[in-house]
Amino acid sequence: MKGVLTTAACALPALALAAAGCYCIYISFGWVHILIYLLACLLFFPVAALLHEAGHLVFGGISGMRVKLGRPGVFAPSSCTVMPRRSGKMRRRFIVTALGGLAVNLLTAAVGMGLLFADGAALYFSFLAPASFYLFMINVLPAEYAGGGTDMLLAMRAAKNTAEWQVLARVLDIQGMVAEGRVLADIDEDYFFSVPQIAEDESAFIMLVSLRADYYAARGDEENAKKWGDRLESINSDI
């Protein structure tokens, strides 16, 4: 029910923008052109979703993060996987990457809203606004969905330095060290454990357990590698 209410709250301003565009199109071109305009608004939704993902990709690249795009969220929050290209300054880099999609959607929505006041054929391009603003709204709310947290929720966790973020930051930093060419087995063992305790079903904890298993396997410690491998398997089977 909460998800339905959130979706409805995000859809209302998008519908208002579409209605405003229809009115402007009607005044300038007549009734028939409204249908063309509405079709353009609908067809732009998947494009707006791709632009959102491209925002993560571009801002992530600037911040030294490799972004693996997931399935674009056309009418729902998007998802992507972040892998650091280097270690250090993880919080700032993660926040910039997380907010990249929002920045692109907001910019596109602003352009579309500005074109509502344009004359002639340029008015048609105001179809950019409804889909872009909807995707901005649904990703800017700090909410948790079945597929994970929204962009803003993840950015806020990093900004507040929550326990979940501290574990995720440790995972990302270790991945960054490996990306720089550091051997996993050479990393200090304490670095895999000196983090806050969080729920075992948290994705950050699952990733850390996987890294622990890989770490001990790399060091040839079969007993601990099996211990953490079994722990990982147990967690995944319970989810």
C-alpha positions in Angstrom: 0.0 0.0 0.0 2.8 2.4 0.9 4.4 1.8 -2.6 1.1 2.5 -4.3 0.7 5.8 -2.4 4.3 6.8 -3.2 3.8 6.1 -6.9 0.6 8.0 -6.9 2.2 11.0 -5.2 5.0 11.0 -7.8 2.6 10.6 -10.7 0.3 13.5 -9.8 2.9 16.3 -10.6 3.9 14.4 -13.8 0.2 14.3 -14.8 -0.1 18.0 -14.1 2.8 18.7 -16.4 1.3 16.5 -19.1 -2.0 18.4 -18.7 -0.3 21.7 -18.9 1.5 20.6 -22.1 -1.8 19.4 -23.6 -3.4 22.7 -22.9 -0.6 24.6 -24.5 -0.6 22.3 -27.5 -4.4 22.7 -27.8 -4.1 26.5 -27.8 -1.4 26.5 -30.4 -2.4 23.6 -32.7 -5.8 22.2 -31.9 -7.3 19.0 -30.5 -5.7 16.5 -32.9 -2.2 17.4 -31.8 -3.0 16.6 -28.2 -3.0 12.8 -29.1 0.4 13.1 -30.7 1.7 15.0 -27.7 0.4 12.4 -25.2 1.9 9.6 -27.3 5.3 11.4 -27.2 5.0 11.8 -23.4 4.4 8.0 -23.0 7.2 7.0 -25.5 9.7 9.2 -23.7 9.3 7.2 -20.4 11.8 4.4 -21.4 14.2 7.1 -22.8 14.0 9.1 -19.6 14.8 5.8 -17.7 17.9 5.3 -19.9 19.0 8.9 -19.4 18.7 8.3 -15.6 21.0 5.3 -15.9 23.4 7.3 -18.1 23.6 9.9 -15.4 24.9 7.3 -13.0 27.3 6.1 -15.6 28.7 9.5 -16.4 28.9 10.8 -12.8 30.3 7.5 -11.7 33.0 7.7 -14.4 33.9 11.2 -13.2 34.2 9.9 -9.6 36.3 6.9 -10.5 33.5 4.4 -10.1 32.6 1.7 -12.6 28.8 1.4 -12.9 27.1 -1.7 -14.2 23.6 -0.8 -15.4 20.7 -2.9 -14.3 17.3 -3.0 -15.8 16.0 0.6 -16.2 13.1 1.5 -14.0 10.5 2.9 -16.3 7.8 3.4 -13.7 9.8 2.4 -10.6 13.2 3.2 -9.1 16.2 2.1 -11.1 19.0 -0.1 -9.9 22.7 -0.4 -10.8 25.8 -1.9 -9.4 28.8 0.2 -8.4 32.4 -1.0 -8.5 35.2 1.4 -7.6 38.2 1.8 -9.8 40.4 2.9 -6.9 40.2 3.1 -3.1 39.8 6.2 -0.9 37.3 9.1 -0.5 34.5 6.5 -1.0 31.7 8.5 0.6 32.0 11.5 -1.7 32.5 9.4 -4.8 29.5 7.2 -3.9 27.2 10.1 -3.3 28.1 11.8 -6.6 27.5 8.5 -8.4 24.2 7.9 -6.6 22.8 11.4 -7.4 23.9 11.4 -11.1 20.7 9.9 -12.3 18.6 12.5 -10.4 20.7 15.3 -11.8 20.1 14.2 -15.4 16.3 13.7 -14.9 16.0 17.1 -13.1 17.9 18.9 -15.9 15.7 17.2 -18.6 12.5 18.0 -16.6 13.6 21.7 -16.3 14.2 21.9 -20.1 10.8 20.4 -20.7 9.1 22.7 -18.3 10.8 25.7 -19.9 9.6 24.7 -23.3 6.0 24.9 -22.1 6.5 28.6 -22.7 8.0 28.2 -26.2 6.3 29.1 -29.4 5.8 26.9 -32.5 7.2 23.4 -32.9 9.6 23.9 -29.9 6.5 23.6 -27.7 6.2 19.9 -28.6 9.5 19.2 -26.9 7.9 19.9 -23.5 7.0 16.2 -23.6 10.4 15.8 -21.9 9.0 17.1 -18.6 6.4 14.5 -17.4 8.5 11.4 -17.6 11.6 13.1 -16.4 10.0 14.7 -13.4 8.2 11.5 -12.5 11.5 9.5 -12.4 13.2 12.3 -10.5 10.4 12.3 -7.9 10.3 8.5 -7.4 14.1 8.3 -7.0 14.5 11.4 -4.9 12.3 10.1 -2.1 14.4 8.3 0.5 12.4 5.1 0.4 13.0 1.3 0.5 11.4 -0.8 -2.2 11.5 -4.5 -3.0 14.5 -4.0 -5.3 16.4 -1.9 -2.7 16.7 1.7 -1.7 16.2 4.7 -3.9 19.1 6.9 -5.0 18.4 9.5 -2.4 18.1 6.9 0.4 21.5 5.4 -0.5 23.1 8.9 -0.7 21.6 9.9 2.7 22.9 6.7 4.3 26.4 7.6 3.1 26.1 11.2 4.1 24.9 10.2 7.6 27.6 7.5 7.9 25.1 4.9 9.1 26.3 1.4 10.2 25.0 0.0 6.8 27.0 2.6 4.9 30.2 1.9 6.9 30.0 -1.8 6.0 29.3 -1.0 2.4 32.1 1.6 2.3 34.5 -1.0 3.6 33.5 -3.5 0.9 33.9 -0.8 -1.8 37.3 0.2 -0.4 38.5 -3.3 -0.5 37.3 -3.7 -4.0 39.0 -0.5 -4.9 42.3 -1.8 -3.5 42.0 -4.9 -5.7 41.1 -2.7 -8.7 44.4 -0.8 -8.1 46.3 -4.1 -8.3 46.7 -4.9 -4.7 46.7 -8.6 -3.8 43.6 -9.5 -1.7 45.7 -11.7 0.6 48.0 -8.8 1.4 45.3 -6.7 2.9 45.3 -6.5 6.7 42.9 -9.1 8.1 41.4 -6.7 10.6 40.2 -4.6 7.7 37.6 -7.3 6.9 36.2 -7.2 10.4 36.5 -3.8 12.1 33.1 -2.6 11.0 29.7 -2.2 12.8 27.4 -5.1 13.2 24.4 -5.0 10.9 21.6 -7.3 9.9 22.8 -10.4 8.0 20.2 -9.9 5.2 21.7 -6.5 4.4 23.4 -6.6 1.0 26.5 -4.9 2.3 27.0 -7.6 5.0 26.5 -10.4 2.4 29.2 -8.8 0.2 31.5 -8.5 3.1 31.0 -12.2 4.0 31.8 -13.1 0.4 35.0 -11.0 0.6 36.0 -12.8 3.8 35.7 -16.2 2.2 37.7 -15.0 -0.8 40.3 -13.4 1.4 41.0 -16.6 3.4 40.9 -18.7 0.2 43.5 -16.4 -1.3 45.7 -16.9 1.8 45.3 -20.6 1.6 43.4 -20.8 4.9 41.0 -23.5 3.9 39.3 -23.8 7.3 38.3 -20.1 7.5 37.5 -20.0 3.8 35.1 -22.9 4.3 33.7 -21.3 7.4 32.8 -18.0 5.7 31.8 -19.8 2.5 29.3 -21.9 4.5 28.1 -18.7 6.3 27.5 -17.1 2.9 25.6 -20.1 1.6 23.4 -20.1 4.8 22.6 -16.4 4.5 21.6 -16.7 0.9 19.4 -19.8 1.6 17.5 -17.9 4.2 16.8 -14.8 2.0 
